[in-house]
Amino acid sequence: MRLFAPESAPALDLVDIHGLPIMISSRGRLTLLSFFRDAACPFCNFRIYELTNNHAELAARGLDIVAVFSASQADVLRFAGHRPRPFPLAADPTSSAHEIYGIERSLWRKLKAIATRVPTLLRGMRLVGLAGLDTGNLMPADFLIDERGRIVEAYYGSDAGDRIPMERIERFLPCARVRHAA
């Protein structure tokens, strides 16, 4: 069942791909909790690339990012985790965390993304190679969570490549502090 704002973000018992615990919703920090499909998903890997490139600015404005893949630890390490990431990546091989957050499956919406998001698909395929052709039907979802652990926005992808726009993430954050010379 889908979650909605302003519900409390359900607690998750996650560890990152290096075995370190991940705390969500009880840290007093703003969080982008992103649920990804398979570790070889071209759309997902392109989004990880995008989040990595924007991380410094987002973190400077107070945002923590947590990425959860419906995949084994080995697969997450092979694809999304083959390079160091500035935010934790978690493997959820049984999709239990995905189920808690109401993540859906849809063959039709997967095919829709393949047909309508060709440029992103091709960029993602350059990251994962032919393994990107063998992915499941799980859909993506993103949750913006406030300092009190409440969901501010629940964004369920309308297709396999649909993610919360970066502009909405930026609007969720406080304005960047500007230092003035004294």
C-alpha positions in Angstrom: 0.0 0.0 0.0 1.3 3.4 -0.9 2.5 5.9 1.7 1.5 9.6 1.7 2.6 12.8 3.4 2.6 13.6 6.3 2.9 9.9 7.5 5.8 8.9 9.6 8.5 7.2 7.5 8.5 3.5 8.4 11.7 2.4 10.1 13.9 0.2 8.0 16.7 -2.2 9.2 19.2 -1.6 6.5 23.0 -2.0 6.1 25.0 -0.5 3.3 26.9 -2.6 0.8 29.9 -2.4 3.2 28.0 -3.7 6.2 27.5 -0.4 8.0 24.1 0.3 9.5 21.9 2.9 7.8 19.6 5.1 10.0 16.6 6.7 8.4 14.0 9.0 9.9 15.5 9.2 13.4 18.6 11.3 12.6 17.2 14.8 12.7 18.3 15.3 9.1 16.5 15.9 5.8 16.6 12.7 3.8 16.0 11.6 0.2 15.2 7.9 0.5 15.3 6.5 -3.1 14.1 3.0 -4.0 15.7 1.5 -7.1 14.9 -1.4 -9.2 17.6 -4.0 -10.1 21.2 -3.1 -9.7 21.7 -3.4 -13.5 18.7 -1.2 -14.3 20.0 1.5 -16.8 17.5 4.1 -15.5 18.6 3.5 -11.9 22.3 3.7 -12.7 21.8 6.9 -14.6 20.0 8.3 -11.5 22.8 7.2 -9.2 25.2 9.0 -11.5 23.0 12.1 -11.4 22.7 12.0 -7.6 26.5 11.5 -7.2 27.2 14.5 -9.4 24.7 16.7 -7.4 25.6 15.3 -4.0 28.0 18.0 -2.8 25.5 20.8 -3.3 22.6 18.8 -1.8 24.7 17.7 1.2 25.8 21.3 1.8 22.1 22.2 2.0 21.5 19.5 4.6 20.3 16.5 2.6 21.2 12.9 3.3 20.7 10.5 0.4 20.0 6.8 0.9 19.7 4.5 -2.1 18.0 1.1 -1.7 18.2 -1.5 -4.5 16.1 -4.6 -5.0 19.2 -6.7 -5.5 21.9 -8.7 -3.8 24.9 -7.0 -2.2 27.1 -8.5 -4.9 25.0 -7.1 -7.7 24.9 -3.6 -6.1 28.6 -3.7 -5.7 29.1 -4.8 -9.3 26.9 -2.1 -10.8 26.0 1.0 -8.8 28.8 0.4 -6.1 31.7 -0.3 -8.4 32.8 3.3 -7.8 32.8 5.0 -4.4 29.5 6.8 -3.8 29.2 9.8 -1.4 26.0 8.3 0.0 25.0 4.8 1.3 23.8 2.1 -1.1 21.7 -0.7 0.4 20.9 -4.1 -1.0 17.3 -5.3 -0.4 17.4 -8.8 -2.1 14.0 -9.9 -0.8 12.4 -6.5 -1.6 11.1 -6.3 2.0 12.0 -2.6 2.4 10.4 -2.0 -1.0 7.2 -3.7 0.2 7.1 -1.7 3.4 7.1 1.5 1.3 4.5 0.2 -1.1 6.7 0.0 -4.2 4.8 -1.5 -7.1 5.5 -3.8 -10.0 4.3 -3.3 -13.6 5.5 -4.8 -16.9 3.5 -2.2 -18.8 5.1 0.7 -17.0 8.6 -0.9 -17.6 7.9 -1.1 -21.3 6.5 2.4 -21.3 9.9 3.7 -20.0 11.8 1.7 -22.6 9.7 3.2 -25.4 9.5 6.8 -24.1 12.8 7.4 -22.3 15.3 6.3 -25.0 18.0 8.9 -24.4 18.1 8.1 -20.6 18.0 4.3 -21.4 21.0 4.7 -23.7 23.0 6.7 -21.2 22.2 4.1 -18.5 23.1 1.3 -20.8 26.6 2.8 -21.3 27.0 2.4 -17.5 25.8 -1.1 -17.1 26.2 -2.7 -20.5 24.0 -5.5 -21.8 23.1 -6.6 -18.3 20.7 -3.6 -18.3 18.4 -5.6 -20.7 17.6 -8.2 -18.0 15.7 -6.3 -15.3 12.5 -6.9 -13.4 9.2 -5.1 -13.3 9.7 -3.2 -10.0 9.0 0.5 -10.2 11.1 3.3 -8.7 10.0 5.6 -5.8 11.5 8.5 -3.9 10.6 9.9 -0.5 11.5 13.2 0.9 11.7 12.9 4.7 12.0 15.8 7.2 14.0 16.1 10.4 11.2 14.6 12.5 11.0 11.5 10.3 7.8 12.5 8.5 7.3 12.0 4.8 7.0 15.4 3.1 6.6 14.0 -0.4 6.1 10.4 -1.6 6.9 10.1 -5.3 6.0 6.8 -7.0 7.4 6.6 -10.5 4.8 6.4 -13.3 7.2 4.2 -15.2 10.6 2.5 -14.7 12.5 5.7 -15.4 10.4 8.2 -13.6 12.1 9.8 -10.6 11.3 12.8 -8.5 12.7 15.8 -10.4 15.8 17.4 -9.0 14.0 20.8 -8.9 11.5 19.3 -6.3 14.4 18.0 -4.2 16.1 21.4 -4.3 12.8 23.2 -3.3 12.5 20.8 -0.3 15.9 22.0 1.0 16.7 25.3 2.8 18.4 27.9 0.7 22.1 27.7 0.5 23.9 29.9 3.0 26.0 32.6 1.4 29.2 33.7 3.2 29.9 37.3 3.1 33.4 38.7 3.5 33.9 40.5 6.8 
